Amino acid sequence: MGRSVNVRKVRSSKRTARATPATRTTRRTKPARVPLLTRAEVVQAVIELANKLAPADVGDLLVTESSIRERAAQLPGVPGRRLRAQLDLALFCLKDHLAGRCPQIPYYSISLLAAGVAYLADQLDFVPDCLPRLGMIDDALVMAVACELGRDGLTRYCVWKGIAPALARRVGRWPAPRAR
């Protein structure tokens, strides 16, 4: 009989040894993801590049138009279609500016568009282009920011050219975040 009493004491001690809700350790939460590249950094990079471009650089960019278009064609899906639409509008605007056909577009907008196209033409990027799918995302992001910052000039260009102004608003818009 003494033996069974000891077993009961052991069993009861095991029950009390279990963790109560107050003594349980909480699950470790994952640290918040810090973006590698923030929107403010992209805006700053576009503005800095736009400030470094000279008017003659626009003509040099247009000489490499076919290679720029080939690079833009590498990005598939919706980001690729948006990048190509923004690039088309930017190149049309830059060509007309270079030919002197649309002097009413502020040079600030021209320099921002040229900065977006120059970033697309440059091999040195935030994210290397050799990475499949990811390498062109930063190019699309920079082009989107350039179009957004130069939206007023793009809208004026679309009105002058007879292109639907809604296109300029749609092309220059920052992509909306996806719902999760």
ZIDA-V118936 format. One record per pair of residues at least 24 apart in sequence whose C-alpha atoms are under 10 Angstrom apart, sorted by the first residue. I is the first residue (numbers start at 0). J is the second residue. If there is no record, write none. Layout:
# ZIDA-V118936
i={I	I}
j={J	J}
This chain:
# ZIDA-V118936
i={35	35	36	36	36	38	38	38	39	41	41	41	41	41	41	41	42	42	42	42	42	42	43	44	44	44	44	44	44	45	45	45	45	45	45	45	45	45	45	45	45	45	46	46	46	46	46	46	46	46	47	47	48	48	48	48	48	48	48	49	49	49	49	49	49	49	49	49	49	49	50	50	50	50	51	51	52	52	52	52	52	53	53	54	54	54	54	54	55	56	56	56	56	57	57	57	57	57	57	57	57	57	57	57	57	58	58	58	58	58	58	59	60	60	60	60	60	60	60	61	61	61	61	61	61	61	61	63	63	64	64	64	66	66	67	67	67	67	67	67	68	68	68	70	70	70	70	70	71	71	71	71	71	72	73	73	73	73	73	74	74	74	74	74	74	74	74	75	75	78	78	78	78	78	78	79	79	79	79	80	81	81	81	81	81	81	81	82	82	82	82	82	82	82	82	82	83	83	83	84	84	84	84	84	85	85	85	85	85	85	85	85	85	85	85	85	85	86	86	86	86	86	86	86	86	86	88	88	88	88	88	88	88	88	88	88	89	89	89	89	89	89	89	89	89	89	90	91	91	92	92	92	92	92	95	95	96	101	101	101	101	102	103	103	103	103	104	104	104	104	104	104	104	104	105	105	105	105	105	105	106	106	107	107	107	108	108	108	108	108	108	108	108	108	109	109	109	109	109	110	110	111	111	111	111	111	111	111	111	111	112	112	112	112	112	112	112	112	112	112	112	112	113	113	114	114	114	114	115	115	115	115	115	115	115	115	116	116	116	117	118	140	140	142	142	143	143	143	143	143	144	144	144	144	145	145	146	146	146	146	147	147	147	148	148}
j={125	126	125	126	137	140	141	144	144	125	137	140	141	142	144	145	140	141	144	145	147	148	144	114	115	118	141	144	145	110	111	112	113	114	115	117	118	141	142	144	145	148	107	110	111	114	115	144	145	148	111	114	110	111	113	114	115	117	118	107	108	109	110	111	112	113	114	115	117	145	107	110	111	114	110	114	110	111	113	114	117	110	113	97	106	109	110	113	97	110	113	114	117	90	93	94	96	97	109	110	112	113	114	116	117	93	94	96	97	98	113	117	90	93	113	114	116	117	120	90	91	93	94	97	113	116	117	117	120	90	116	120	119	120	116	117	118	119	120	121	116	119	120	119	120	128	135	138	119	120	135	138	139	135	128	131	132	134	135	131	132	133	134	135	136	138	139	132	135	135	136	139	140	143	174	132	135	136	139	139	139	142	143	169	170	171	174	135	136	138	139	140	141	142	143	170	139	142	170	166	167	169	170	171	112	115	116	139	142	143	145	146	166	167	169	170	171	112	115	116	119	139	142	143	146	170	112	146	153	156	157	162	166	167	170	171	113	115	116	142	145	146	149	153	156	170	116	156	160	152	153	156	157	160	156	160	156	155	156	159	160	156	152	155	156	159	149	151	152	153	154	155	156	159	149	151	152	153	155	156	149	152	148	149	152	145	146	147	148	149	150	151	152	153	145	146	149	152	153	145	149	142	144	145	146	147	148	149	150	152	141	142	143	144	145	146	147	148	149	150	152	153	142	145	141	142	145	146	139	140	141	142	143	144	145	146	141	142	145	142	142	173	174	170	171	170	171	172	173	174	171	172	173	174	171	173	170	171	172	173	171	172	173	172	173}
